[in-house]
């Protein structure tokens, strides 16, 4: 069976994009997925987080990762003959740009995928499988189950405020920027115009700031059941809501996407990056509203 090895890096949302793109490609080719986790050894800001899910993937060994792109082109006749007898090494395929790359689907296997792959176009044909595999394997604990029960009773709208390193780190702030209060007011007004009796469920990595500054004239629940290392639970609770207001964050992107309802309303910021020329036309799925 051929292998698709994918480099994982970044936070939970980034890891989900990387896994989903590789998994969908593997399903098309009846191949296996292996995860390269070596980047986390020197990346102190984030850790591997997909162990919360029943994903279908193995972990690439250091030897397997080291073997990628280490084979020199065969020169003499004997070298070429021996090269044909050896297993074909994985080609290193680096994401060429931010928007959807159709060339990925045309690559031969084995392959090493190196990039972020932030578009549902890489995996929309496997959406049902991806959503099933990205449902946490463990049942909800009592605190989260109580929030989920409230979500189920109401016309719930998840609203995500991403701050953290978007605020505290000057480089990250200048690159990503943060969504303004005007954006959230406009997004909530849009929801109010479309949805009867909406109830906001606010998710954030800065609960004090949201309570002090996010003054919205709607019934609101601030979701505080989960610590930072339990982000997958916040994402799961987001996905249970009927509608979504997301930040310029892959985390809340996934919270909205994992909701399979065709009737959902998702509002996303028109500006995803504060200082970047990245083409985000394929980032936000068709049908989502950008304000």
Secondary structure as the mmCIF struct_conf table of DSSP 4:
data_model
#
loop_
_struct_conf.conf_type_id
_struct_conf.id
_struct_conf.beg_label_comp_id
_struct_conf.beg_label_asym_id
_struct_conf.beg_label_seq_id
_struct_conf.end_label_comp_id
_struct_conf.end_label_asym_id
_struct_conf.end_label_seq_id
STRN STRN1 UNK A 3 UNK A 7
BEND BEND1 UNK A 10 UNK A 11
HELX_RH_AL_P HELX_RH_AL_P1 UNK A 12 UNK A 29
TURN_TY1_P TURN_TY1_P1 UNK A 30 UNK A 30
STRN STRN2 UNK A 32 UNK A 36
HELX_RH_3T_P HELX_RH_3T_P1 UNK A 38 UNK A 42
TURN_TY1_P TURN_TY1_P2 UNK A 44 UNK A 45
HELX_RH_3T_P HELX_RH_3T_P2 UNK A 50 UNK A 52
STRN STRN3 UNK A 53 UNK A 53
STRN STRN4 UNK A 58 UNK A 59
HELX_LH_PP_P HELX_LH_PP_P1 UNK A 60 UNK A 61
HELX_RH_AL_P HELX_RH_AL_P2 UNK A 62 UNK A 66
TURN_TY1_P TURN_TY1_P3 UNK A 67 UNK A 69
HELX_LH_PP_P HELX_LH_PP_P2 UNK A 71 UNK A 74
BEND BEND2 UNK A 76 UNK A 76
HELX_RH_AL_P HELX_RH_AL_P3 UNK A 77 UNK A 85
BEND BEND3 UNK A 86 UNK A 86
HELX_LH_PP_P HELX_LH_PP_P3 UNK A 87 UNK A 90
STRN STRN5 UNK A 91 UNK A 94
BEND BEND4 UNK A 97 UNK A 99
HELX_RH_3T_P HELX_RH_3T_P3 UNK A 102 UNK A 106
BEND BEND5 UNK A 109 UNK A 110
STRN STRN6 UNK A 111 UNK A 114
BEND BEND6 UNK A 115 UNK A 115
HELX_RH_3T_P HELX_RH_3T_P4 UNK A 120 UNK A 122
TURN_TY1_P TURN_TY1_P4 UNK A 123 UNK A 123
HELX_RH_3T_P HELX_RH_3T_P5 UNK A 124 UNK A 126
HELX_RH_AL_P HELX_RH_AL_P4 UNK A 127 UNK A 133
TURN_TY1_P TURN_TY1_P5 UNK A 134 UNK A 134
BEND BEND7 UNK A 135 UNK A 135
STRN STRN7 UNK A 136 UNK A 136
BEND BEND8 UNK A 137 UNK A 138
HELX_LH_PP_P HELX_LH_PP_P4 UNK A 139 UNK A 141
HELX_RH_AL_P HELX_RH_AL_P5 UNK A 142 UNK A 153
TURN_TY1_P TURN_TY1_P6 UNK A 154 UNK A 154
STRN STRN8 UNK A 155 UNK A 161
TURN_TY1_P TURN_TY1_P7 UNK A 164 UNK A 164
HELX_RH_AL_P HELX_RH_AL_P6 UNK A 165 UNK A 168
HELX_RH_AL_P HELX_RH_AL_P7 UNK A 170 UNK A 176
HELX_RH_AL_P HELX_RH_AL_P8 UNK A 181 UNK A 194
BEND BEND9 UNK A 195 UNK A 195
TURN_TY1_P TURN_TY1_P8 UNK A 196 UNK A 197
STRN STRN9 UNK A 198 UNK A 204
BEND BEND10 UNK A 205 UNK A 205
HELX_RH_AL_P HELX_RH_AL_P9 UNK A 207 UNK A 213
BEND BEND11 UNK A 217 UNK A 218
STRN STRN10 UNK A 220 UNK A 222
BEND BEND12 UNK A 225 UNK A 225
HELX_RH_3T_P HELX_RH_3T_P6 UNK A 228 UNK A 230
HELX_RH_AL_P HELX_RH_AL_P10 UNK A 231 UNK A 240
BEND BEND13 UNK A 241 UNK A 242
STRN STRN11 UNK A 243 UNK A 245
BEND BEND14 UNK A 248 UNK A 249
HELX_RH_AL_P HELX_RH_AL_P11 UNK A 250 UNK A 257
TURN_TY1_P TURN_TY1_P9 UNK A 258 UNK A 258
TURN_TY1_P TURN_TY1_P10 UNK A 262 UNK A 263
STRN STRN12 UNK A 266 UNK A 268
BEND BEND15 UNK A 270 UNK A 270
BEND BEND16 UNK A 274 UNK A 275
TURN_TY1_P TURN_TY1_P11 UNK A 281 UNK A 283
BEND BEND17 UNK A 284 UNK A 284
HELX_LH_PP_P HELX_LH_PP_P5 UNK A 285 UNK A 285
TURN_TY1_P TURN_TY1_P12 UNK A 286 UNK A 287
STRN STRN13 UNK A 289 UNK A 290
#
